[in-house]
C-alpha cells in the first residue's frame, strides 16, 4: 500500500488527496508539503536553554480564506470558539515549544506540529479545550504510572509516548497541553485508502501481533486496561526528521491558507504523507488501573463486551474482546456488530441478539452472575424474544474474507469472543496461538507483497527476533515471580545448599588433615 502513495520529491508540491484528520476524522485536504506567522516572544529563561533558533514566520504571502466559510473545527456541531486556545503560528508555548503548523482538530483539541527548542526535535502538541481538566488528569496519571514501571518488556516500544505536559492560560480559561512524538495517520484512515477497505488475513497478522505485545505490556507490567481499542487509536509511525524539516521550511516559503478573525486566526489543517510500518497504541483517555473494581460504562457501542452491556463488573478481558473486534474490522468492510433497531438507533437488545446469533447462548454461570441478564433470558436460560435473534453466523459474515486458513481465524476469533471473561485468553495466550504465529519468519511470502497491505509488513526475521526477546523477558520474569511467590521453598533450598557446601568443606578439611598427617609420618620415618 505504501508503494501506491506517490513520493513527493519537492517540498512545495501539494498532495491533493482528501483524508480524514487523525484527531477528528473529518475530511480535510491533505497537503504533502507545508506552510506559515508571528515572531515568538523571547524570554531570558528560554534563551538560556534553547539549542536552536526559533523560526520567524511570514505575516503576508498566504491565502486569506473567506470569513463566512466555516473551516476545520468551526464545522463541528459542538464548536464553541471561546473553548479553543487561539494558537498563533510561530508562538512559543511554555518557553519551549514553537508551533509550526496545525495538523489536526477535534471536539476536544487542536493538534500542532511544533519544534522543541531545548531538545531540538519535532514534537506534536495536543492543546485541549477548556473544561477537559478532570478527564485529562486521569490520562496523565495513567501515563505517569506507565513511565514509572521499570521493565525490559518490548511492548513498551509499541505505546505512544507522552514526552511532556503543561498548562497554558487562554483568554477564557486554562488549557492542558500534551506533548507527544510525531506519529502518522490512524489505521482506520489508512484502511480507507486500500482497495475494498480491507486486508487479507495474512497481512492483518503483523499488526495484531504487535497490538497484543503492547497489550501484554499494559496488562502484565503496568496493570492498566485500555478499554478503547479501535482502529482510530492505532497510529502508524510518523515522518522522519528530514521530511518534517521540509514540512517546516515550506510553511515559511509557502504559508498555509487561513482565516483571520478579530480574536483568533484559524489555520487550514495540514497532514503528513502516509508511510509504512506497524501501528502503535495511542489514546489513554479512557484507560483504567486494572487492580481496581470497575462497573462504569466504557467502549464504543459496537465494541462493547457483554459484561459491559449488562452493567456488571469488568476487567482486563474487555481489551481481549476488543482485539477480536479490531481484527475483524481489518479484514471486513462491515463491523461485526450492527446493533441498530428498525429506527436506525443503536439498541442493546439488538446488540445482545446479534451476539447470541454469532456465539450461541451464554453459559449459565455468566447469566447467574449478572442481574441484568433477566432482561434478556428467563430462569431456564431461554431468550425472552425482546427482539428477534438475527439470522447470521460468523461463518456467513466471513464468506468474503480473503486469506489462507479462514477456519483457523474463526477459531482464534471465538477464543477471544467468549461470553464469560474468565474463559477468554490473556493477551500473551492469544499472541502465541498457532494460527496467529503461522507465517512468522517466512521471508518468501510473495502474496503479502502483491497485495500491498495498508499496514505494511515489517521484516519477518526481525519480528521473529522480537518475539524471541519477549519470550526471554517472560522467562526471566517467571523465575523472579516464582522466587517471590515461594519464599519458603527458596529458603529451604538455600539452607540445603549451605549445608551441602559445609559438609563438602568438612570432608575436604578432614582429607587435608589426613594427607598432612601421612606426610609428617613419612618425614619422621625418613
GUKEVEX-669936 format. One record per residue (C-alpha): x, y, z; residue in one letter. Coordinates in steps of 0.05 Angstrom, whole numbers. Last residue first. Layout:
BEGIN
- X,Y,Z,A
...
***
This chain:
BEGIN
- 1259,-815,1138,X
- 1207,-846,1184,X
- 1192,-777,1213,X
- 1183,-749,1142,X
- 1133,-805,1126,X
- 1094,-792,1189,X
- 1091,-717,1174,X
- 1065,-732,1103,X
- 1013,-781,1129,X
- 989,-729,1179,X
- 984,-675,1125,X
- 945,-722,1079,X
- 897,-738,1136,X
- 888,-665,1153,X
- 872,-648,1080,X
- 821,-704,1078,X
- 789,-678,1141,X
- 786,-608,1111,X
- 755,-633,1046,X
- 703,-673,1085,X
- 687,-610,1125,X
- 683,-566,1063,X
- 636,-616,1029,X
- 593,-617,1091,X
- 591,-542,1094,X
- 574,-535,1020,X
- 518,-585,1028,X
- 493,-549,1089,X
- 495,-483,1051,X
- 455,-513,993,X
- 404,-545,1039,X
- 395,-478,1074,X
- 388,-440,1008,X
- 337,-491,981,X
- 297,-486,1045,X
- 296,-410,1039,X
- 275,-413,966,X
- 219,-462,983,X
- 195,-416,1038,X
- 198,-354,994,X
- 153,-386,941,X
- 114,-329,908,X
- 174,-282,906,X
- 220,-336,877,X
- 168,-357,827,X
- 158,-284,806,X
- 233,-277,791,X
- 235,-341,751,X
- 171,-320,715,X
- 200,-252,698,X
- 263,-283,669,X
- 220,-329,625,X
- 176,-270,605,X
- 236,-229,582,X
- 264,-287,542,X
- 196,-298,508,X
- 191,-224,491,X
- 261,-226,462,X
- 242,-287,420,X
- 181,-248,397,X
- 226,-192,374,X
- 273,-239,338,X
- 214,-267,299,X
- 194,-196,280,X
- 264,-182,256,X
- 262,-244,213,X
- 194,-222,187,X
- 218,-154,163,X
- 160,-108,176,X
- 96,-114,137,X
- 55,-56,113,X
- -10,-33,146,X
- -48,-17,82,X
- -29,-84,51,X
- 9,-85,-15,X
- -30,-145,-42,X
- 30,-169,-82,X
- 79,-165,-24,X
- 34,-206,21,X
- 26,-259,-33,X
- 101,-263,-42,X
- 110,-292,27,X
- 181,-317,19,X
- 211,-290,84,X
- 172,-337,129,X
- 195,-318,199,X
- 124,-313,224,X
- 78,-350,175,X
- 37,-384,229,X
- 42,-347,295,X
- -30,-323,292,X
- -57,-392,276,X
- -16,-428,329,X
- -36,-381,384,X
- 23,-345,415,X
- -10,-277,414,X
- -77,-300,443,X
- -41,-333,501,X
- 1,-270,512,X
- -60,-224,510,X
- -94,-269,561,X
- -146,-319,538,X
- -221,-310,546,X
- -256,-361,590,X
- -254,-316,652,X
- -289,-261,613,X
- -350,-307,604,X
- -385,-295,538,X
- -323,-315,499,X
- -303,-273,439,X
- -228,-281,445,X
- -227,-356,433,X
- -282,-348,381,X
- -236,-303,339,X
- -179,-354,342,X
- -226,-408,317,X
- -252,-361,263,X
- -180,-347,241,X
- -162,-420,239,X
- -222,-434,195,X
- -201,-379,148,X
- -136,-415,137,X
- -110,-374,79,X
- -132,-304,61,X
- -192,-264,38,X
- -256,-254,78,X
- -316,-257,31,X
- -352,-313,68,X
- -334,-285,137,X
- -404,-259,154,X
- -434,-328,138,X
- -382,-364,180,X
- -390,-318,240,X
- -465,-330,238,X
- -527,-291,220,X
- -603,-300,223,X
- -612,-247,277,X
- -648,-265,341,X
- -716,-230,343,X
- -723,-174,395,X
- -744,-179,468,X
- -755,-252,449,X
- -744,-275,521,X
- -686,-320,503,X
- -687,-384,544,X
- -636,-392,600,X
- -681,-431,646,X
- -691,-371,693,X
- -713,-328,634,X
- -664,-291,588,X
- -657,-220,562,X
- -678,-174,619,X
- -660,-227,670,X
- -588,-220,648,X
- -590,-152,682,X
- -570,-184,748,X
- -505,-214,724,X
- -473,-273,759,X
- -528,-322,740,X
- -523,-306,666,X
- -448,-319,661,X
- -452,-383,701,X
- -509,-409,659,X
- -466,-406,595,X
- -485,-353,543,X
- -528,-374,483,X
- -493,-382,415,X
- -434,-341,392,X
- -458,-306,329,X
- -533,-309,337,X
- -529,-297,412,X
- -484,-237,399,X
- -534,-210,349,X
- -590,-215,400,X
- -547,-177,450,X
- -535,-119,402,X
- -608,-117,383,X
- -628,-112,456,X
- -573,-60,469,X
- -604,-15,415,X
- -567,32,368,X
- -619,74,332,X
- -634,63,259,X
- -709,62,270,X
- -713,-13,256,X
- -662,-26,310,X
- -587,-17,304,X
- -536,-64,335,X
- -493,-74,273,X
- -440,-119,304,X
- -381,-150,266,X
- -367,-83,233,X
- -371,-81,158,X
- -315,-76,106,X
- -282,-140,134,X
- -209,-159,145,X
- -186,-100,187,X
- -251,-90,225,X
- -249,-163,245,X
- -181,-156,277,X
- -204,-94,315,X
- -265,-132,342,X
- -221,-190,364,X
- -174,-143,399,X
- -235,-111,432,X
- -255,-175,467,X
- -184,-182,494,X
- -188,-110,519,X
- -252,-127,557,X
- -212,-183,589,X
- -172,-135,632,X
- -231,-126,680,X
- -306,-117,682,X
- -360,-111,735,X
- -433,-114,712,X
- -471,-63,671,X
- -502,-117,626,X
- -474,-84,563,X
- -406,-81,597,X
- -408,-155,614,X
- -426,-169,541,X
- -364,-133,513,X
- -376,-67,479,X
- -345,-58,410,X
- -408,-37,372,X
- -426,16,423,X
- -358,48,435,X
- -324,24,499,X
- -340,41,572,X
- -398,45,621,X
- -374,43,693,X
- -371,-21,734,X
- -297,-25,753,X
- -260,-58,811,X
- -188,-35,819,X
- -125,-73,803,X
- -132,-58,728,X
- -119,17,731,X
- -164,48,679,X
- -155,76,608,X
- -208,121,577,X
- -162,179,558,X
- -105,131,541,X
- -102,150,467,X
- -48,111,430,X
- -26,41,411,X
- 29,37,359,X
- 18,17,286,X
- 64,-25,242,X
- 106,7,189,X
- 99,43,122,X
- 87,116,109,X
- 27,161,100,X
- 41,232,75,X
- 33,281,131,X
- -27,327,140,X
- -47,400,141,X
- -105,435,175,X
- -121,504,149,X
- -108,556,202,X
- -159,593,243,X
- -134,660,267,X
- -163,690,331,X
- -199,747,365,X
- -220,791,307,X
- -218,737,254,X
- -163,718,205,X
- -180,656,165,X
- -121,614,140,X
- -86,584,80,X
- -17,552,90,X
- 47,590,80,X
- 92,575,20,X
- 163,595,37,X
- 158,594,112,X
- 110,535,119,X
- 152,501,66,X
- 212,501,112,X
- 173,466,168,X
- 149,410,123,X
- 219,403,94,X
- 246,394,165,X
- 189,345,179,X
- 211,303,119,X
- 283,304,142,X
- 264,285,213,X
- 226,222,192,X
- 151,220,184,X
- 108,186,237,X
- 98,112,250,X
- 26,89,244,X
- -27,105,296,X
- -74,54,327,X
- -128,93,365,X
- -171,102,303,X
- -171,27,292,X
- -204,10,358,X
- -182,-8,428,X
- -217,36,479,X
- -216,0,546,X
- -140,9,556,X
- -136,-33,620,X
- -72,-20,660,X
- -34,-67,706,X
- 32,-36,683,X
- 73,-100,673,X
- 23,-155,659,X
- -35,-116,629,X
- -2,-57,594,X
- 58,-97,570,X
- 13,-154,547,X
- -28,-103,508,X
- 33,-77,472,X
- 52,-148,452,X
- -21,-159,431,X
- -21,-98,387,X
- 44,-120,354,X
- 14,-188,337,X
- -49,-154,311,X
- -8,-110,264,X
- 33,-169,239,X
- -29,-213,227,X
- -71,-169,182,X
- -30,-183,120,X
- -41,-257,126,X
- -116,-249,138,X
- -123,-205,76,X
- -136,-131,84,X
- -198,-89,76,X
- -222,-20,53,X
- -242,-51,-14,X
- -177,-26,-45,X
- -137,9,9,X
- -143,84,25,X
- -199,75,75,X
- -155,26,113,X
- -103,82,121,X
- -154,126,156,X
- -175,69,201,X
- -103,54,219,X
- -90,125,243,X
- -45,172,206,X
- 26,184,225,X
- 62,198,290,X
- 101,257,318,X
- 125,244,389,X
- 77,271,441,X
- 69,334,483,X
- 3,343,519,X
- -26,412,531,X
- -79,428,583,X
- -117,493,574,X
- -136,544,627,X
- -193,593,617,X
- -227,643,572,X
- -170,686,544,X
- -121,628,549,X
- -75,606,604,X
- -28,549,587,X
- -16,484,624,X
- 39,434,614,X
- 53,363,591,X
- 115,325,570,X
- 141,267,528,X
- 79,223,529,X
- 98,162,490,X
- 53,123,443,X
- 58,50,462,X
- 92,-1,417,X
- 161,9,447,X
- 135,-10,517,X
- 114,-77,487,X
- 187,-99,486,X
- 185,-113,561,X
- 251,-91,591,X
- 217,-66,654,X
- 216,-9,704,X
- 146,18,711,X
- 145,92,729,X
- 131,114,658,X
- 67,73,657,X
- 43,104,722,X
- 57,174,697,X
- 19,159,633,X
- -41,133,672,X
- -39,192,719,X
- -38,239,659,X
- -98,204,629,X
- -136,213,695,X
- -117,286,698,X
- -141,293,627,X
- -212,273,645,X
- -215,326,701,X
- -180,381,661,X
- -225,379,600,X
- -264,442,615,X
- -224,487,568,X
- -206,459,501,X
- -144,416,494,X
- -79,432,460,X
- -47,369,432,X
- 25,388,416,X
- 65,343,369,X
- 140,342,372,X
- 200,357,328,X
- 268,356,360,X
- 318,409,382,X
- 318,386,454,X
- 311,457,480,X
- 274,490,422,X
- 224,433,418,X
- 194,446,350,X
- 119,440,339,X
- 68,403,297,X
- 0,423,323,X
- -63,387,344,X
- -128,422,362,X
- -170,395,419,X
- -234,367,448,X
- -284,367,390,X
- -229,353,340,X
- -171,383,303,X
- -107,361,268,X
- -42,381,234,X
- -37,455,251,X
- 31,481,232,X
- 96,506,265,X
- 83,519,339,X
- 146,534,378,X
- 154,492,441,X
- 199,515,498,X
- 180,577,538,X
- 116,540,557,X
- 88,556,488,X
- 128,593,435,X
- 82,623,382,X
- 105,613,310,X
- 35,602,284,X
- -14,634,332,X
- -58,588,374,X
- -125,615,398,X
- -139,564,453,X
- -207,533,440,X
- -265,540,489,X
- -282,611,466,X
- -294,586,396,X
- -352,540,415,X
- -359,482,365,X
- -410,429,384,X
- -433,415,313,X
- -362,413,285,X
- -352,455,222,X
- -316,510,260,X
- -262,459,279,X
- -240,457,206,X
- -263,519,169,X
- -332,550,162,X
- -337,598,103,X
- -362,668,120,X
- -292,692,137,X
- -270,679,65,X
- -200,650,65,X
- -135,690,64,X
- -81,657,23,X
- -11,669,49,X
- 40,720,27,X
- 39,761,90,X
- 60,758,163,X
- 116,709,147,X
- 142,662,200,X
- 205,674,241,X
- 234,608,261,X
- 261,597,331,X
- 337,586,337,X
- 363,520,364,X
- 394,497,430,X
- 347,537,474,X
- 363,537,548,X
- 389,608,561,X
- 341,637,511,X
- 281,607,547,X
- 298,639,614,X
- 315,707,584,X
- 250,709,546,X
- 234,712,471,X
- 164,722,447,X
- 158,687,380,X
- 151,728,316,X
- 84,714,284,X
- 67,676,222,X
- 61,599,158,X
- 65,525,100,X
- 78,454,81,X
- 84,397,32,X
- 43,337,21,X
- -21,373,35,X
- -80,332,58,X
- -146,367,46,X
- -195,351,103,X
- -250,301,115,X
- -269,299,188,X
- -237,243,228,X
- -229,287,290,X
- -156,279,311,X
- -129,235,256,X
- -154,283,203,X
- -194,246,150,X
- -164,245,80,X
- -171,284,15,X
- -116,274,-38,X
- -87,337,-66,X
- -14,327,-44,X
- 17,395,-53,X
- 85,408,-85,X
- 129,456,-47,X
- 176,408,-11,X
- 198,374,-75,X
- 208,299,-87,X
- 137,278,-69,X
- 132,203,-65,X
- 65,180,-93,X
- 26,132,-49,X
- 17,65,-83,X
- 82,38,-55,X
- 57,47,16,X
- 0,0,0,X
***
